Amino acid sequence: MQRSLDFYIHYFSSNSRHGTHSPFMYDLVEKCIYGKSDKTLIHLRSFFNALKKNETLVSGKDFGNDGASTSRTIAHYAKTSSMLDFQAKLLSRLVTYFKPKLVLELGANIGKSASFMASVNPSTLVHTVDANEGLTKVAQRNLDTLKLTNVTVFNATFESYFEQSEDIYDMVFVD
């Protein structure tokens, strides 16, 4: 929590990256954190903002709550569980900057973060994992609607996914 707070304080109060001594960090800050977002991502923001009005119920098991059954609207997930736009833009800039070949996302939710990562680099493959079957169906439907073919949605607990996966990832994102 303190790291997040420190990041936000620095991000909004700093007006220069010239105090950064590491060439790698300077480049990362200059090109990625302070860099411009891809204008083509506007359609993604519009798509996911429209889901905030979708009252379709999603039923499944919430493994963050001991596997309790849950039934919530897509609008609920889009408003409360989905990442914020500025976070999605930063995530897309990280994928653009590092150019990973294979990304693992733990927590598919409605597919927003996977779509932002997949959209900026069609050669990047994204594996997104979620144990809530209802959410994985919503995420897959959203990715299909957006015509993102470089994302694979896995309906599995993280533990069972790691037991069967032999992939080596260039980037891992925990949502």
N, C-alpha and C positions, 0 to 999 in steps of 0.2 A: 504494500500500500504506500509506504514511504517513497519507494522508487517512482511509482506513478506520480505521486504528488511532486516530487523533485523534478521529474520530466516536464510536467505541465508548467511549473514555476519557471524553469529554464526556458521552455519553448516560448512562453508569452512575454518573458521579461528580457530575453537576450536580443540584442540588435546586431550582433556580430558573431561570426564563427572564427574570427582571426585569432582568438585565444586558444584555439585547438592546436596542439603541437604535433599530434600524430598525423602523418600524411593520409593514412587509411581513414581515420576518423574525420578529418577535414573533408575528404572526398565524399564520404558517406553522408555527412551533414549537408554539404553543399549540393550534391546531386540527388540525394534521396529524401532526406528529412525536409529540407527547405525547397526541394525541387518542385517543379510544376507537375500537376496531375494531368494525365491524359484526358483530353477533352472528349474522346470517344466514350468515356465511362459515364457520361451524363445519362445515357439511356438506361444504364444499370441502376443509377440512383432513382430515376423516375419509376422504373419497374418495381423496385423494392419499397419505395414510398407508397405506391399504389396498393401494395399488400397490407398496409396499415388500415385499410377499410374492408378487407376480406374477412367476412364473418363465418367462413367455412370451418367446421370443427375438425380438429386433429386429435385423434385418440392414440394413446400408446403408453408405454411404461417410462417413468422418469427415473433413470438410474442414478441421477444426482440426489434422489430422494428415496433411496433404498428400493427402487423398482416399483414404486407405487403407481397405480394406474392413474392416468390423467387425461383430461379432455379439455382442450383450450382452442381458441380460434387462431387462425393464421394471423389475424390482426394483433392478437396478444403477443405472439412470438415476434412479429415484425416490429412491434413497439418496445418490447421489454428485453428480449433475449438476443436480438440481432445486433450486430456491431453498428456503431455510429458511422455516419458518412465519412467523417474525417479519418477515422480509424481504417475504414475500407480503402480510402485513397492512399493512406500511408502504406498499407499492406500491398497494394498494387504497385506502389513505387519501389518497395523492397524487392518484389518479384522482378520488376523491370531492371533494377540495379544489379541484383545477384544472378539473374538468369538461371534459376535452378531447373534441372531437367525433370525432377520428380519431387513433388511436395506432398507431405502428409498433413492433413488437417484433422484434429481430434475434436469433434463436435460439429456436425454438419448443420444443425439447426435448419433454417429454410433455404440454405445454399448461397447466402449473400457473400460471405467471405470467399468461398470457393469460386464463385462467379467472377469476383474482382481479380482474383489471382489468375484464373484461366483466361480472362479476356485480354490481358495486357501482353500475353505471350502464348500464342496458340501451340507452340512446340513444348511448352511446359505441361506435364501431366500432373493432375491433382487427384489424390486419393483422399476422400473425406469419409469419416467414420462416425456413426451415431448409432446408439442402441435403441433409440425410440423409432419403431417401425413407421409410425405415422409421419414423423418428421422426415425420415429418409425418403418416403414417397413424395412428400411436398417438395423437398430439395431436388429430387430427380425430375419432377414435373417442371419446376422452375428452370432448371438447367436445360431441359429439353426445349422449353418455350424460348429460351435465350439462344438456342442452337449451339450450346457449348459441348462439343464432343470430346474435349480433352479432360473431362472430369469423370471419375468413377465414384459412385456412392456405395458405401458398404454399410449394411445394416448388421452391426455386431457390437458387442461390448468391446472396450479397448483391449481388455485382457485377451478375449478370444481372437481379436484381430491380430494382436502381436504373436499369439501362439501359432497362427497359420501363415503369417506374412514373412517372406524372406527378402523383401525389398530393402534397398538402402536408399535413404532419402537425402536430398541436398538441402532441404528446408523442412522444418516441422513447425506447425502453428497450432497452438492449443487455444481453442475458442471457448 
